[in-house]
């Protein structure tokens, strides 16, 4: 006799009861099959010329910032620099779509996004120089500390966004992460909590093809990273990450949706890391020059410059002015970074706790005594 044949047993159900039905219709959450584009399409005509020109100027400035920071690394002025060359459209768009009251949560590669948001270029590089844990006041600039551990900034962004919503603050958090970060548990936890709480947060995944040397195909079998959104109950958007106005539009829509209470969005920007992972990486061991050159032809600066010149919105003087402004920025950065920082060893104990613990006070006193003894000697 089977369980179903026992007296008083519930009737056999060939399908689950109605309670299984999905909480959300998955169709509107699915991304488009192809990355969204603006440049070279009719949609470009709908963008304000002022915005397009600003995007162009920031891209040129960002490219020069990347090359200068890379040079500073080779000169020993930076310990390491993870370049975002080729990804400038994502970096700039992420900074420009936010209001002053909003928060940016960058990864270690997103120094350019922080600078485009208004952060001092030298302060943005302080962590990579090894001077401070963070060279700026996150609360003042609404830029969280540059995050070196993969994806740990994502739950932080969700927590801040959720807290802001509970307080009634009109604040949105935009969290940036690479494709490698989507393989971390923090990515899952952040998206799940954000969707359940309907937190006003936007997740921007810069899919640059590699998690250091591991290609995306060895990280996931999903149709795209944007498709992962449906599993959490949020919309997924797929965009050409080298098309600056397209990234700006998609992120603007996601930020607006979050601000009006619509919840989180996962945006995958398909881009490419032209330079090596960092100055400590040999990219030739896992990719060929032909692949890199193919992506150079899809360079975000060239794409936008072509659009602007074709529409008569940019001439040779405009190109020259953007380059000169970028060079001025690089010269100032170079000059300031070539000056040795004046460091106080007692800063080791600053900004650790709001009120120093007894153990920290003891350690600080010990160090002060040692420094005084050296001075007397």
N, C-alpha and C positions, 0 to 999 in steps of 0.2 A: 504494500500500500504506500503510495507517495504522499507527500505533504498535502498536495492539492486534493487528495481523496479523503483526507481526514474529516470527520464530522465537524461542522462549524468553520471550516477553513474558508478564507476569502476566495472569491472566484478568480480563476486564472486570467491575467491581463496580457494579451500579446503585445501591447504597446504601453509605454509609461503613462501614468495618470496625468491629467491636465496641468498639474503643478510644475511639470518639467519645462513648460514653454518658456522661451527666452524672454528676459526682461527688456531687451532692446532689439529692435529690428536691425539686423546686421547690415542690410544693403546700404543705407546712407553713411555707414562708417567706413566702408571700403574705399581705398584710394583709386584714382584713375589708373588705367593700365599703363599709361605712359607719363613720364614726368611733365608737369605743367611748364609751359614756356610762354614768354611774352615777346622777347626780341625776335624779330623776323616774322611776327604775326600781326594781325590787325589790332590785337589788344594793346600793342605798344602806343598807338595813337591816343589811347585814353589816359596816358600818364602825363602829369604836369611836367613841362620842360625843366622847371626849376629842380624838381625831384631827381630827374634823370641826370642833370648836370652835377647835382650834389653827389649822387651815387658814384658818378665817374670820378670826381675829384677825390672822394674818399678811397676809391679803389686804387687810384694811382698813389695816393699817400700811403695806403696800406702796403702796397707792393714794395715801396721804397723802405718802409719801416721794417719789413721782413728781411730785405737784403742787408740793411744796416745792422740789424740785430744779429744776423748770421755772421757778418764780418766781425762784430764785437766779440763773438764767441771764439772765432779763430785767433783774435788778438789777446785772448785771455781775460777779457773784461766781463764775460759771462761764463758761468760754469757749464751751462747747456742752453740751447734754444730750440724749441720745437716749432719750426716754421709753418706758417699757414699759407705759403705761396701757392696759388692756384685755388685757394678756398676763400679769397678775400670777399667775394660776393656774399657768402653766408655770414662772415664776420661783421661786415658793414651793415647789412640788412638787419641783423639781430640787434645791433645797437640803435639803429635809427627808428625802429618801430616802437620803442618803449617811451613812455612818458617819464618825466623826472621822478615821479613817485614810485615807479615800478622798480623791480629788482632783476639784475642779470646774474645768473649763476654760471660762470665759465669753467671750462676745464683748463688744463695746463697749456693747451695749444691756442687758447682764445685770448691771448694778450691783445691782439689787434682789435677784437670786439670791445675790450675794456677801454682801449685808447680812443676808438671811434665814439664811445659813449662819453668821452670827455676826461678820462683819467690821464694824468701826467705820464708821458711815455717812459720816463725814468722810473717812476713809482711802479709802473706795470712790470718792469723788469727786475725789481728789487729781489723778489723771491728767487729768480733764476740766477741772480748774481750771488746769492748766498748771504745777503746782509741781514734780512729780516724774514720772518715767516710770511708776512704780507707787508708790502711797502706803502700801504694806503689804509685809510679808514673806511671799511666796508659800509658802515652806516651813512657816512657823509656822501659817498658816491653812489650808493645803492648798487654796488658791485661786490658780490661775495668773494672771498679769497680764491685765488686761482687754485684749482683742485688737481693735485697730482695723482692721488689714488683714483682708479677708474670708477666713474659713475657715483661716487659717494656724495657728490653735490646734488644729485637728483632728489633723494629723500629730503634733503635740507630745503630745496626749493618748494617741495610739496608742503612741508611743515610751515614754512613762512607764508605761503599762499593761503593755506587753510586757516592759519591764525589770523591773517588779515581779513578773511571773509567773516570769521566769527566776530571780529571786532567791528565789522562794518566799514573797513577801509577799502577804498577803491583802488586796489593794488593788484597787479599781475606779475607773476614771476616767469621769466624765460630761462630755461635750463638748457645748456649746450652739452653735447656729448658726441663722441665719435662712434663709428660702427663697432669698434672693439668693446666699447662700454656697454653696448646692448647685450653682450654675452655675460655680464655680471649680474649677480643676484639683486644688487641695489636698483638696477633698471626695472626689474620685475616688480619689486616692492614699491618703488616710487609710482609707477604707472597704475598699479592696482589700487593703492591708497588714493591717488589723485582722482581716479574715476569713481571710486566708492564715495568719496567725500565731495565730488564735484568741485575740486579745488581750482582756482583760477590760475592755472599754470600751463605753459606751452613748452613742449619738449622738442628741441631741434637736434636731430641726428645728422651730423655731417658725415655722410658715407663717402669716405675718400678712398675706398677700395681695399685698405689694408689695416689690420690691427698689428702695428709694427710690420712684421713680415707675413702675417697670416691673412690670406685673401678672404673676402667675404664668403665665398662658396664653402670654405671650411669652417665657417662660424654658424651658418644657418642655412636651412633648406626652404625657408619661407619665400613666397613669390617676390617680396620686397620687405624691407624693414618696416615700411609704413603699414603693411598688412598686419603686423603684430598688434596694432591698435585695436582691432575689432575684438581680440581676445580679452581686452580689458574693458570694453564698452565705451570707447572714445573714437572720434573720427581720426582716420589716417590720411595724410596728404603727401603726395609724391611730387617733388618739384625739381627742376633743373637747377642744381646748386651753383652753376656758373652763370646763370641768367639773373643778374642783380635785381631788376625790377620784378621778376617773377617771384624770387625769394621774398622780396619786400612785400609784395601783395599777399602771398600766402600767409606769411607771418602776421601781417597786419590784420587779416581776417581772423586768424586764430586768437590774437590778443584781444580783438574786439569781442569775439565770442566769449572768451573767458571773463572779460570785464563785465559783461551784461548777465553773467550767471550761467552761461552755457556749459561750463566745465572745461576739462583739459583737451588738448589736441596733440597728436604726435605727428611731427613733420619730418619727413626724410628728404634731405637735400642731396642729390646725387652729384658728387664733385670728385676731385682728385688731388692727392698730395703730390705736387711736382717735386719738391725737395725730399730728402731722406727724412725718416721719422724724427731724428734729432741729429746733431753733429756727431753723435757716437754711433750712428747707424750706417751700414753699407748697403744701400738700396739695390745695388747692382746684383746682389746675391739672390734676390727673389723677384726681380722684374727686369724686363728688357728696355733698351733705349727706344725701340719702336713704339712701345706702349706709351711712354712718357711723351714722345713727340706727337702722337695722335691727340693727346689731351692738350698739348700746347696750342694746337690749332683751335681748340675750344676754350681758349683763355678768356676769363671774365672781362678783362680790360679791353681786349680786342673786340669782343662781341658788342659791348656797350659803345665803344668808340665808333665802330662801324655804323651802328644804329643812329647815333647822334649826328655823325657827319652826313649820312645819307638824307637825314631829315633837315639838314641845315641848322642844327642846334649847337654845333661845335665846329670851330674852324681851327686853323693852325695856331692862331694866337691863344685860343682856349686850351689846346693841347700843351703848348709851351708853358702857359701860366700854371697849369696843374702840375707839370713836371718841376717847375721852379719852386712852387710852394712845397712840394714833397721833398725837394733837395734841401730847402731851408730847414725843414723839420729834421731831416737826417743829420744835417751839420750841427744843429743844436743838441740833438741826442748824442752824437759822437763826442762833442766837446764836454758835455756834462758827465758822460759815462767814463771818459778818460781821466777824470779827476778822482783821486782816491777818496773813498768815503771815510768820514771821521766817526769811528765806532766807539761806543762806550760799553765795556764789558758788563757793566751793571744793568744794561738793557735786557740781559738774559732773564731778569726777574720781573720785567715790566709786562703788563698786559697778559699775564698768565691767569691770575684770578682777580676778581674785583677787589677782594681783600686778601692780602698775602697770608698764607698759612704760616704756622709757627716754624715748620720745617724750611720753608722758603726764606723766612726772615733770618733763620740761623745760617743758611747757606749764603745769603747775601752778605751777612756780617763777616763770614769767613773769607769770602772773596774780597771784600773791601779791605780787610786787614792785610791780605796778601798783596793787594795792589799798593797799599800805603807802604808796606815794607819794601817793595821793589822801588818805589819812588824815593824812599829814604836812602836806599843803597846807591 
